[in-house]
């Protein structure tokens, strides 16, 4: 997937519900689980601990 956002434009994802929504959107666009972290960090600053907990629970 080709998407890139300048660092100053990135939104912070710290709430679990926001991280889950972002993951669901990426998955609906065909993003594989192995590529999620790469794709989500192109667009957002992500709480990586929360992200890892969510992915491990899925």
C-alpha positions, 0 to 999 in steps of 0.5 A: 500500500502506498501511503505516506504522511509527514511526521507533523501530520500524524495523529496519535493512537493511544486508545484501544478503540482507535487502534482497533478501528485503524487495524480494522480499516487496514484489514478491510483494505487487504493488509495482512497481519504481518504488514499491520505495524508497518502500515499503521506507523506510516500514518499514525503514532501508535502506542506499541504496547497496546497495539501488540496486546490487541494483535496478540489477542486477535 
